[in-house]
Amino acid sequence: MRNKIVSATDAAALVKDGDTLTTSGFVGIGVPDALLAAIEARFVETGHPRDLSLVFAAGQGDGKDRGLNRLGHEGLVKRVIGGHWGLIPKLAALAVEGRIEGWNLPQGCISQLYRDIAAGKPGMLSKVGLETFVDPRQGGGAVNAISTEPQVELMEIGGEEVLFYRAQRLTVALLRGTTADEAGNITMEREALTIDNLAQAMAIKAAGGVVIVQVERVAKAHSLPAREVQIPGVLVDAVVVAPPEQHMQTYATAFSQGFTNRMRCPEGDLPAMPLTARKVIARRCAFELPVNGVVNLGIGMPEGVASVAAEEGLLDHLTLTAEPGVIGGQPASGLDFGAAVNTDAVIPQNAQFDFYDGGGLDMACLGLAQADAAGNVNVSRFGPRLAGAGGFINISQNARAVVFAGTFTAQGLEVEIADGAVRIRQEGTARKFLDRVEQITFSGARAARLGQPVLFVTERCVFALTPRGLKLTEIAPGIDLDRDILGQMAVRPIIEDVEEMDARLFAEGEMDLRADLLHLDWPERIALDAERQRLFLNFEKMRIRSREEIDLIGRLVEETCAPLGARVDVIVNYDGFRIDETLEGDWARMVARLTERHYRKVSRYSGSAFMRMKLGRVFPAERTHIYESRDQARRFLD
């Protein structure tokens, strides 16, 4: 056995001209900054190593000088395959200007590809990326014209289209842990994430390459608890002890015991957000939260949804997740993004994306940069600015429902929320709803074809994705349709039946959203006048999202009517009622059972022409008993 502890300078000398590097990290978590700094210093001094290739999954940088920005020297790197570029502007500039080859592939696919490379497989098959800019029919993820070598191939297997992501021959891994023993066994007890370290190390060894790990401290050989070892010493060639300033837990936090999730932080309420456009958007998104469901909240505007959920007492009824492997707890934001406190589990990043790709997310709330009439969304490329997709494609394509959140325009927008209304004091100069997005990061056509529920939530209106494109469904009080919406869009959306956004969104104080989402008020929505043998069902603003909710309503009505021992006349209020289309058949069957057992005559009403049309489709035998107002419905029974 040899002692594997070396200096950062000696470790940098192990990287040869033409090597293919892979690096660990997520934003500022787990980034081997000491190793990257040593390679940068060697290149500046000697001109070597040169012509490196770089493969990374998550963005690793602070948007300035740290992380992979240290490799942003012409000649040091010749090609880059990465998931998120927004935090590494120095490398991004080289790629956009065509001075290096570059590809932007889905973060989750790169993360999962490490395992297949480790297993000696030629690559990975996935549906993630179909009909986006990653699809070879739309550029194959190439960043510039000189990036001509295909990294993704379109294939057909079993009659279905899939994408084949090619395996790379990785020769050097720069990874990070907390403690190493002299034999190179690595633990990660002070790290906020485990990310892909083990898979990356195995992928390197499959090619006979070199694995270098940055740590905080060294222990005697074979003294570390075996269950704590995340990277076995047989996979590690060299270990470097980093100075504290190059081994921060995140780029915003030197160290937090809470981020290790080896202790739980005291419970404390998130501060309530001020009533701004940001809060209005977060509130409207929170209306879509799936009770007892699993949710991913993107960085930026969607972060406010967690604050609203806390204010409304809903955090205990949701499982929030983050793509690098966080399940449960409270995700952090900014340069702490990726870390979390009070989690249920922290798993490897590639396993998290397995969960996401397999449909594990009940809902994703993601940022909105550009959208078009077909419902396509772009968050990855804006002219010369290369942001990269990160995990956006995996998440948006595979979540059961998606909510895109953002202001209606950008750059200079000033919005006032007052007196229960929205006023645009100054319009943004950058439009977000375009004729065509610059790059398709999310395919609206594919989502519509597959029946994926998609909403676009802004401070002034809400759009829903339909097979015909974007449809305006809600408008905020105080907003002028022509001036503030249609006048700020490059194309006209579908406009058929538009409702006013819920008044609670624009008022101070809690919205009592907990009662809505947990259906605490359902017993109050069912009223029986036993003397007149008349049942009143108030489904106003109710949202039905599961068969269990349908069964519960049926049971409550059954329990109300059964003791009477006689049939009743029924008036049903469907104002603002919403039900997922896939559940309409279950709803109709539940109503049919109640009708057979307890109902005599039934009248329904809604102020929405669209809802009346929908009710006519669900209850075709009773189309003549669907009315516009409660008075009309009551007169029918009278």
C-alpha positions in Angstrom: 0.0 0.0 0.0 1.3 3.5 -0.8 0.3 6.8 0.7 -1.8 8.6 -1.9 -1.6 12.0 -0.4 0.1 14.5 -2.8 0.4 18.2 -3.2 -2.0 20.1 -5.5 1.0 20.9 -7.8 1.9 17.2 -8.1 -1.8 16.3 -8.8 -2.0 18.9 -11.6 1.1 17.3 -13.2 -0.9 14.1 -13.6 -3.2 15.8 -16.2 -1.7 15.3 -19.6 -2.2 17.2 -22.9 -5.3 15.9 -24.6 -6.9 14.3 -21.6 -10.7 14.2 -21.1 -11.6 15.5 -17.7 -14.8 15.1 -15.8 -15.4 17.2 -12.6 -17.8 16.9 -9.7 -20.0 19.7 -8.4 -23.3 21.4 -8.4 -23.2 25.3 -8.4 -20.6 25.7 -5.6 -21.3 22.4 -3.8 -18.6 19.7 -4.2 -16.5 21.6 -6.7 -12.8 20.7 -6.4 -11.6 24.3 -6.6 -8.1 23.5 -5.3 -7.5 21.0 -8.1 -8.9 23.4 -10.8 -6.8 26.3 -9.5 -3.6 24.1 -9.6 -4.3 23.1 -13.2 -5.0 26.8 -14.1 -1.8 27.9 -12.5 0.3 25.2 -14.3 -1.2 26.2 -17.6 -0.6 29.9 -17.1 3.0 29.2 -16.1 4.0 26.4 -18.6 1.3 26.3 -21.3 0.3 22.7 -20.2 -1.8 20.8 -20.0 -3.3 21.7 -23.4 -6.3 20.8 -25.6 -8.3 19.2 -22.8 -11.8 17.9 -23.3 -14.2 18.5 -20.4 -17.4 16.7 -19.5 -19.6 17.8 -16.7 -23.3 17.5 -15.7 -24.4 20.3 -13.4 -23.2 23.9 -13.6 -20.1 24.4 -11.5 -19.2 28.0 -10.9 -20.1 31.3 -9.3 -20.7 33.2 -12.6 -17.3 34.9 -12.1 -13.9 33.2 -11.5 -14.5 30.1 -9.4 -15.3 26.5 -10.4 -14.9 25.7 -14.1 -14.3 29.3 -14.9 -10.7 28.5 -13.9 -10.4 26.5 -17.1 -11.6 29.4 -19.3 -8.2 29.9 -21.1 -7.9 29.5 -24.8 -5.6 26.5 -25.5 -6.3 24.9 -22.1 -9.6 23.4 -23.2 -10.5 22.5 -26.8 -14.0 20.9 -26.3 -16.7 20.9 -23.7 -19.8 18.8 -23.2 -21.9 20.2 -20.3 -25.3 20.4 -18.8 -25.5 24.0 -17.6 -23.3 26.9 -18.8 -24.8 29.9 -17.1 -22.4 29.9 -14.1 -19.2 29.5 -16.3 -19.2 32.6 -18.5 -15.5 32.3 -19.3 -15.9 28.9 -20.9 -19.3 29.9 -22.4 -17.7 32.9 -24.1 -15.1 30.6 -25.8 -17.8 28.3 -27.0 -20.2 31.0 -28.3 -17.3 32.7 -30.1 -16.4 29.4 -31.8 -12.9 29.2 -30.2 -13.7 25.8 -28.6 -16.1 23.0 -29.5 -19.1 22.9 -27.3 -22.3 20.9 -26.7 -25.2 21.5 -24.2 -26.8 18.2 -23.3 -29.4 17.5 -20.5 -27.8 17.4 -17.1 -29.6 14.3 -16.1 -28.5 12.4 -19.2 -24.9 13.2 -18.6 -25.2 12.2 -14.9 -26.8 8.9 -15.9 -24.2 8.4 -18.7 -21.4 8.2 -16.1 -22.8 4.9 -14.9 -23.1 3.5 -18.4 -19.5 4.5 -19.1 -18.4 2.8 -15.9 -20.2 -0.4 -17.0 -18.4 -0.3 -20.4 -21.6 0.4 -22.4 -21.4 2.3 -25.7 -23.9 4.9 -24.4 -27.3 5.5 -23.0 -30.8 5.4 -24.5 -33.4 8.0 -23.4 -36.5 9.8 -24.5 -35.2 12.9 -22.7 -34.4 15.7 -25.3 -36.8 14.5 -28.0 -38.2 17.5 -30.0 -35.9 19.9 -28.2 -32.6 21.5 -29.4 -30.8 18.4 -28.2 -32.6 16.3 -30.8 -30.3 15.8 -33.9 -33.2 17.2 -36.0 -32.8 20.5 -34.1 -29.0 20.7 -33.8 -28.1 17.8 -31.5 -27.1 20.2 -28.7 -24.2 21.8 -30.6 -23.3 25.3 -29.3 -21.6 26.5 -32.5 -20.8 25.7 -36.1 -17.4 24.0 -35.4 -19.0 21.4 -33.1 -19.8 18.9 -35.8 -19.1 15.5 -34.2 -22.5 14.0 -33.3 -23.0 13.5 -29.6 -26.6 12.3 -29.8 -28.2 10.0 -32.4 -31.9 9.5 -33.2 -33.0 5.9 -33.1 -36.2 3.8 -33.3 -36.6 0.9 -30.9 -39.9 -1.0 -30.6 -41.6 1.5 -32.9 -40.7 4.4 -30.6 -38.2 7.2 -31.1 -35.4 7.4 -28.6 -32.1 9.3 -28.4 -28.8 7.6 -28.0 -26.2 9.6 -26.0 -22.7 8.5 -26.9 -20.3 7.3 -24.2 -17.1 9.4 -23.8 -13.7 8.0 -23.0 -13.0 9.8 -19.7 -9.3 9.8 -18.6 -9.2 12.1 -15.6 -11.7 12.8 -12.8 -11.4 15.7 -10.4 -13.6 14.9 -7.5 -14.2 16.1 -3.9 -14.9 14.6 -0.5 -14.4 15.4 3.2 -12.0 12.9 4.7 -9.5 10.6 3.0 -7.4 7.9 4.6 -3.9 7.3 3.5 -5.1 4.5 1.2 -7.5 6.9 -0.7 -10.8 5.8 0.8 -13.1 8.9 0.8 -16.0 9.9 3.0 -18.3 12.9 2.5 -19.7 13.7 6.0 -19.3 17.5 5.7 -20.4 17.7 2.1 -24.0 18.9 1.3 -24.4 16.4 -1.6 -22.9 13.2 -2.9 -23.7 14.0 -6.6 -22.0 11.6 -9.1 -18.6 11.0 -7.4 -18.8 7.2 -7.3 -20.0 6.8 -10.8 -17.4 9.3 -12.2 -14.6 7.5 -10.4 -15.7 4.1 -11.8 -16.1 5.6 -15.3 -12.5 6.8 -15.2 -11.1 3.4 -14.0 -13.0 1.7 -16.8 -10.7 3.6 -19.2 -7.6 3.1 -17.1 -7.5 6.8 -16.2 -6.5 8.8 -13.1 -8.9 9.8 -10.2 -7.8 12.7 -8.1 -9.9 13.7 -5.0 -9.8 17.0 -3.1 -10.5 16.6 0.7 -10.4 18.6 3.9 -8.4 16.2 6.0 -6.5 12.9 6.2 -7.0 9.9 8.5 -4.9 6.8 9.1 -5.2 4.1 6.5 -8.3 1.9 6.9 -9.5 3.8 9.9 -12.7 5.2 8.3 -16.0 3.6 8.9 -16.7 1.4 5.9 -20.4 2.4 5.6 -19.3 6.1 5.4 -16.9 5.6 2.5 -18.4 7.0 -0.7 -15.4 6.5 -3.0 -13.4 3.3 -2.3 -9.6 3.7 -2.3 -9.2 1.2 -5.1 -10.7 3.8 -7.4 -8.5 6.7 -6.2 -5.0 7.5 -7.5 -4.2 10.7 -5.6 -5.6 12.8 -2.8 -5.0 16.6 -2.2 -5.7 18.4 1.0 -7.3 21.7 0.1 -7.0 25.0 2.0 -10.3 26.1 3.6 -10.9 28.9 1.2 -10.9 26.5 -1.7 -13.1 23.9 0.1 -16.2 25.9 1.1 -19.4 23.8 1.6 -21.2 26.1 -1.0 -20.1 29.3 -2.7 -22.3 31.2 -0.2 -21.6 29.2 3.0 -18.3 28.2 4.4 -19.9 25.4 6.5 -23.4 24.7 7.9 -24.1 21.6 10.0 -27.6 21.8 8.7 -26.5 21.3 5.1 -24.8 18.0 6.1 -28.2 16.8 7.2 -26.5 15.0 10.1 -28.6 17.2 12.4 -32.0 18.8 12.0 -32.3 22.6 12.2 -34.9 24.1 14.6 -38.2 24.6 12.8 -38.7 28.3 11.9 -41.3 29.8 9.6 -40.1 31.2 6.4 -40.7 35.0 6.3 -43.8 36.0 4.4 -43.1 37.6 1.1 -44.2 41.2 0.5 -47.2 41.6 -1.8 -45.4 42.1 -5.1 -45.7 40.6 -8.6 -43.3 37.9 -7.5 -45.7 36.9 -4.7 -48.8 37.0 -6.9 -47.0 34.6 -9.3 -45.9 32.3 -6.5 -49.4 32.3 -5.0 -51.0 31.3 -8.3 -48.5 28.5 -8.8 -49.2 27.3 -5.3 -52.8 26.7 -6.3 -51.5 23.8 -8.4 -49.5 22.1 -5.6 -50.4 18.4 -5.3 -51.2 17.5 -1.7 -49.0 14.6 -0.6 -47.2 14.9 -3.9 -43.5 15.2 -4.9 -42.5 18.6 -6.4 -39.5 20.2 -8.0 -39.1 23.9 -7.7 -36.6 25.6 -10.1 -34.3 28.4 -9.1 -35.4 32.0 -9.4 -39.1 32.8 -9.6 -40.3 29.3 -8.5 -38.4 29.6 -5.2 -41.2 31.8 -3.9 -43.7 28.9 -4.1 -41.9 27.4 -1.0 -42.4 30.7 0.9 -46.1 30.8 0.0 -46.5 27.1 0.9 -45.0 27.8 4.3 -47.2 30.9 4.9 -50.3 28.8 4.0 -49.2 25.9 6.3 -48.7 23.4 3.4 -45.1 22.4 3.7 -45.9 19.4 5.8 -48.2 18.2 3.0 -45.6 18.2 0.2 -42.2 16.7 -0.6 -40.0 19.3 -2.2 -37.0 18.0 -4.1 -33.9 19.3 -5.9 -32.2 17.6 -8.8 -28.8 16.9 -7.3 -30.3 14.4 -5.0 -32.3 16.2 -2.2 -35.6 14.7 -1.2 -37.7 16.5 1.4 -36.9 19.3 3.6 -36.4 23.0 2.7 -34.2 23.6 -0.4 -31.7 26.5 -0.3 -31.4 29.2 -2.9 -28.9 31.5 -4.6 -25.3 30.2 -4.5 -26.5 27.7 -1.8 -28.9 26.2 -4.4 -28.7 22.4 -4.4 -28.3 22.2 -0.6 -31.2 21.7 1.8 -31.9 21.4 5.5 -34.1 18.9 7.3 -34.2 16.5 4.3 -35.7 13.0 4.3 -32.8 11.8 2.2 -29.9 12.8 0.0 -29.2 10.4 -2.8 -26.8 10.4 -5.8 -27.7 12.8 -8.6 -28.0 10.1 -11.2 -30.5 8.2 -9.1 -32.6 11.4 -8.6 -32.8 11.8 -12.4 -33.8 8.1 -12.7 -36.7 9.0 -10.3 -37.6 12.1 -12.3 -37.4 10.5 -15.7 -39.6 7.6 -14.5 -42.4 10.0 -13.7 -41.7 10.5 -10.0 -42.6 14.2 -10.0 -46.2 15.0 -9.5 -45.5 18.6 -10.4 -42.6 20.8 -11.5 -42.6 24.6 -11.2 -39.9 26.1 -13.5 -38.8 29.5 -14.7 -40.2 31.2 -17.8 -37.8 33.1 -20.1 -39.4 32.8 -23.5 -42.5 31.1 -24.8 -44.3 31.0 -28.1 -47.8 30.3 -29.4 -47.2 26.6 -29.6 -46.2 26.4 -25.9 -42.5 26.0 -26.6 -40.2 27.3 -23.9 -36.7 28.5 -24.1 -34.4 28.9 -21.0 -31.1 27.8 -22.5 -29.9 30.2 -25.3 -30.5 33.9 -25.9 -28.5 35.3 -28.8 -24.9 35.3 -27.6 -25.8 34.4 -24.1 -25.5 30.7 -23.4 -27.3 29.7 -20.2 -27.7 25.9 -20.9 -30.5 23.7 -20.0 -29.2 22.0 -16.8 -31.9 19.6 -15.5 -34.7 21.6 -17.1 -35.3 19.1 -20.0 -35.4 16.0 -17.8 -37.7 17.7 -15.3 -40.1 19.5 -17.6 -40.5 16.6 -20.0 -41.2 14.0 -17.4 -43.2 15.7 -14.6 -46.9 14.8 -14.5 -47.7 18.5 -14.6 -45.7 21.6 -15.3 -46.1 25.2 -14.3 -43.9 27.8 -15.9 -43.6 30.9 -13.7 -42.4 34.4 -14.6 -43.3 38.0 -15.2 -45.0 38.7 -18.4 -42.2 41.0 -19.7 -38.7 41.6 -18.4 -36.1 44.4 -18.2 -37.5 47.5 -16.5 -41.0 46.1 -15.7 -42.6 47.9 -12.7 -45.8 46.4 -11.3 -48.0 47.7 -8.5 -50.3 45.4 -6.5 -52.9 47.6 -4.7 -56.6 47.7 -4.0 -57.0 44.1 -5.2 -55.8 44.9 -8.7 -52.6 44.9 -10.8 -51.3 48.0 -12.4 -48.4 48.1 -14.9 -46.6 51.3 -13.9 -43.8 50.7 -16.5 -43.8 47.9 -19.1 -40.7 45.7 -19.5 -38.7 46.2 -22.7 -38.1 42.5 -23.3 -41.1 40.5 -24.4 -41.3 36.8 -23.3 -44.2 35.6 -25.5 -42.8 35.5 -29.0 -43.7 34.3 -32.4 -40.9 31.7 -32.1 -38.6 31.0 -29.2 -34.9 31.2 -30.0 -34.3 27.6 -28.9 -36.7 24.9 -27.9 -35.8 23.7 -24.3 -39.4 22.4 -23.8 -41.5 21.2 -26.6 -45.1 22.4 -26.3 -46.2 20.3 -29.3 -44.9 17.1 -27.7 -46.5 18.0 -24.3 -49.8 18.7 -25.9 -49.8 15.6 -27.9 -49.0 13.5 -24.8 -51.7 15.2 -22.7 -49.2 16.7 -20.2 -51.0 19.5 -18.2 -49.0 22.7 -18.6 -49.7 26.2 -17.3 -47.9 29.5 -17.8 -48.4 31.8 -14.8 -47.6 35.5 -14.9 -48.5 38.4 -12.7 -51.3 39.6 -15.1 -52.7 36.4 -16.6 -52.5 32.6 -16.9 -52.2 30.5 -20.1 -52.9 26.8 -20.5 -51.4 24.6 -23.2 -53.8 23.0 -25.5 -53.4 20.9 -28.7 -54.0 24.2 -30.6 -51.4 26.2 -28.6 -51.5 28.7 -25.8 -55.0 29.5 -24.5 -55.6 32.5 -22.2 -57.6 31.2 -19.3 -57.3 33.9 -16.5 -56.7 37.6 -16.4 -55.9 39.7 -13.3 -58.2 42.5 -12.1 -56.9 45.9 -13.3 -55.4 44.5 -16.4 -56.5 45.6 -19.9 -56.6 42.6 -22.3 -55.6 44.5 -25.4 -53.1 46.9 -23.9 -51.4 44.8 -21.2 -51.6 41.3 -22.7 -52.3 41.2 -26.5 -50.3 44.4 -27.0 -47.2 42.8 -25.4 -47.3 39.5 -27.3 -46.0 38.8 -30.7 -48.8 36.4 -31.5 -52.4 36.1 -30.4 -53.4 33.3 -28.0 -56.6 31.3 -28.1 -59.3 33.4 -26.4 -62.6 31.6 -25.6 -63.7 31.8 -22.0 -61.5 33.8 -19.7 -62.0 34.0 -15.9 -60.8 36.6 -13.5 -57.8 35.5 -11.4 -58.7 34.6 -7.8 -59.1 37.8 -5.8 -57.1 36.3 -2.9 -53.9 36.5 -5.0 -53.9 40.3 -4.7 -54.9 40.8 -1.1 -52.7 41.0 2.0 -52.8 38.2 4.5 -53.2 34.5 4.1 -55.4 33.1 1.4 -56.6 30.1 3.4 -55.2 27.9 0.6 -54.8 25.0 3.0 -58.5 24.6 3.2 -58.7 24.6 -0.6 -56.0 22.1 -1.2 -56.7 19.8 1.8 -60.4 20.1 1.1 -61.0 20.8 4.8 -64.2 22.6 3.7 -65.8 19.8 1.8 -68.4 18.9 4.4 -69.4 22.6 4.3 -70.0 22.3 0.6 -72.7 19.8 1.0 -76.0 21.0 2.4 -79.3 19.1 2.7 -82.8 20.6 3.1 -84.5 17.5 4.5 -87.9 19.1 4.7 -87.9 20.1 1.0 -85.8 17.0 0.0 -83.4 19.2 -1.8 -79.5 18.8 -1.9 -77.2 21.7 -2.6 -73.6 20.9 -3.8 -71.2 23.8 -4.0 -68.2 22.9 -6.2 -67.2 26.5 -6.8 -63.5 26.9 -7.4 -62.9 23.2 -6.6 -60.0 21.4 -8.3 -60.2 17.6 -8.7 -56.9 16.0 -9.4 -57.2 12.3 -8.2 -59.6 9.4 -8.2 -59.3 9.4 -4.4 -60.8 12.9 -4.3 -63.7 11.7 -6.4 -64.3 8.8 -4.1 -64.3 11.1 -1.1 -66.9 13.4 -2.6 -69.1 10.4 -3.5 -68.8 9.1 0.1 -69.7 12.4 1.7 -72.8 12.8 -0.5 -73.7 9.2 0.2 -73.4 9.8 3.9 -75.6 12.9 3.7 -78.4 11.4 1.6 -78.6 7.8 2.9 -80.3 8.6 6.3 -83.1 10.5 4.6 -84.5 7.3 3.0 -85.9 9.2 0.0 -84.7 10.7 -3.2 -83.7 14.3 -3.4 -83.6 17.1 -6.0 -80.1 18.5 -6.5 -78.7 21.9 -7.4 -74.9 21.8 -8.3 -72.7 24.9 -8.5 -69.9 24.4 -11.0 -68.6 28.0 -11.1 -64.8 27.9 -11.4 -64.8 24.1 -11.0 -61.8 22.2 -12.6 -61.1 18.6 -13.2 -58.3 16.9 -15.0 -59.6 15.5 -18.3 -58.3 12.0 -17.5 -60.7 12.0 -14.5 -63.9 13.1 -16.3 -65.0 9.5 -16.8 -64.5 8.6 -13.1 -66.5 11.8 -12.1 -69.4 10.9 -14.4 -69.5 7.3 -13.1 -69.5 8.6 -9.5 -72.4 10.9 -10.3 -74.3 8.1 -12.1 -74.1 5.9 -9.0 -75.4 8.7 -6.8 -78.2 9.5 -9.3 -79.2 5.8 -9.4 -79.4 5.6 -5.6 -80.4 9.1 -4.3 -81.3 11.7 -6.9 -84.6 12.6 -8.4 -84.0 15.7 -10.6 -80.6 17.4 -11.0 -79.9 20.9 -12.3 -76.4 22.3 -12.7 -75.1 25.8 -13.3 -72.0 27.7 -14.2 -71.3 31.3 -15.4 -68.7 29.9 -17.7 -69.9 29.0 -21.2 -66.8 26.7 -21.5 -67.8 24.8 -18.3 -71.4 24.5 -19.4 -70.1 22.9 -22.7 -67.9 20.6 -20.8 -70.7 19.6 -18.4 -72.8 18.9 -21.5 -70.1 16.5 -22.7 -69.8 14.7 -19.4 -73.6 14.5 -18.8 -75.0 14.3 -22.4 -78.4 13.0 -21.3 -79.0 16.2 -19.2 -77.7 19.0 -21.4 -81.0 20.8 -21.1 -80.6 21.0 -17.3 -77.3 22.9 -17.3 -77.9 26.6 -16.6 -76.0 29.9 -16.5 -77.1 31.0 -13.0 -78.3 29.6 -9.7 -81.8 31.2 -10.1 -82.3 29.4 -13.5 -81.2 26.1 -11.9 -83.6 26.6 -9.0 -86.5 27.5 -11.2 -86.1 24.3 -13.1 -86.6 22.3 -9.9 -89.4 24.5 -8.7 
